Amino acid sequence: MPNAPRLRIRILFEDAMLGPGKADLLEGIRATGSIAAAGRAMSMSYKRAWSLVEEMNAAFRAPLVESVRGGAKGGGARLTGTGEAVLAHYRKLEEIAAEAGAARLAALRSMLRDIPGKK
């Protein structure tokens, strides 16, 4: 269903936060092997993407992203085992919340006003 409602989860820890943007950035880094490319795909500056990676790396006991400086292949970045685990746990929480809340989401959606040309 293209217009199905969806949940976006933001987890607030004492001094850290993990939400949909950071999770999407981690996925982008995994897919592209690059912080810059992942940021560009999200219309985010390299500086902002790097800042979010630094926040995540500082918040967890082990870094989520490892970067490799220049060289013959130009460097890059990859998710660490911890990064893969954090992303998997976050996405599973989204899945569980969506399944558990499906009936409530449908009820809320049914109360929305009809938008001309959309329904």
PEJO-V370789 format. One record per residue. PHI is phi in radians with two decimals (NA if undefined). Layout:
[[PHI] [PHI]]
This chain:
[[NA] [-1.11] [-1.80] [-1.15] [-1.13] [-2.42] [-1.67] [-2.11] [-1.80] [-2.09] [-1.76] [-1.84] [-1.64] [-0.98] [-2.11] [-2.57] [-2.45] [-2.30] [-2.44] [-1.09] [-1.15] [-1.17] [-1.12] [-1.10] [-1.11] [-1.04] [-1.08] [-1.12] [-1.12] [-1.08] [-1.28] [-1.80] [1.26] [-2.62] [-1.18] [-1.09] [-1.14] [-1.11] [-1.10] [-1.02] [-1.11] [-1.81] [0.98] [-2.12] [-1.20] [-1.06] [-1.04] [-1.16] [-1.05] [-1.11] [-1.07] [-1.15] [-1.10] [-1.07] [-1.02] [-1.14] [-1.08] [-1.32] [-1.35] [-1.77] [-1.07] [-2.17] [-1.07] [-1.61] [-2.28] [-1.93] [-1.95] [-2.13] [-1.23] [-0.14] [2.03] [-1.05] [-1.70] [1.49] [1.36] [2.74] [-2.63] [-2.60] [-1.32] [-1.45] [-1.03] [-1.14] [-1.07] [-1.08] [-1.16] [-1.07] [-1.09] [-1.10] [-1.11] [-1.10] [-1.12] [-1.15] [-1.04] [-1.05] [-1.10] [-1.09] [-1.10] [-1.12] [-1.14] [-1.17] [-1.75] [-0.97] [-1.14] [-1.18] [-1.09] [-1.11] [-1.11] [-1.10] [-1.09] [-1.16] [-1.59] [-1.22] [-1.21] [-1.20] [-1.82] [-0.91] [1.40] [-1.87] [-2.09]]
